[in-house]
């Protein structure tokens, strides 16, 4: 698939192919199952999640 550049105005005119009604009808469990069964997904295991560390929280700087 080739990458093409379009303007923001052109993007707003295009109609997507997403079936939002079907997507909205999915349960959290169905979404999780789909992600787990997707061969391209790189979801961390429960063991890996236990080893995640929270990064430092920094306050935004004034401009």
N, C-alpha and C positions, 0 to 999 in steps of 0.2 A: 504494500500500500504506500503510495506516494504522499508526502507531506506537502500541503499547499498552504499558502498564506492568503488570508482574507482579512478585510477590515472588520472592525467591530460592527459597523452598520450592516455589512453583508452577513455576518454571523447572526444578527438579530432577525434577519429576513428568512433564514433557513429553518426548515421544520425538522426537528429531530425525529428519530425512529423509536425512541423509548416508549414503551407501553406503561405509562405511569399508574394506571388503574391496577394492572397486574402486579407491578412492583409494590404499590402501597398495600396490596392484599397479603403480601408475604409476612409470615410471623418471624420473630427474632430467631426462633429455632430453625426455621427453614433457611434463613440467611446464613446462620452459623454453619449448618450442615453443608450448604453450597460452598462456603469458603473452605471448609475442611476437605471437601472432595475435589476442589479445584487444583489440578496439578501445577498450575502457575502460582498458586498462593504460597506465601512463605510465613504462615502464621506461627508464632512462637509456641512451643509446648508449655504445658502447665509448669513443668520444672524450670524452663527458661524464664518464664514470667516471674517465678519466685526470686530469680537472681537479678532482676531489673532493679536499678537504683534510680531514685528520683533525683533529677538535676536541681541545681540551685535556682531559687526564685529570685529574680532581679526586678527591682522597680523600674518602670520606664523613666527615661531621662526627659527632662523638660527641653522643649525646642526653643 
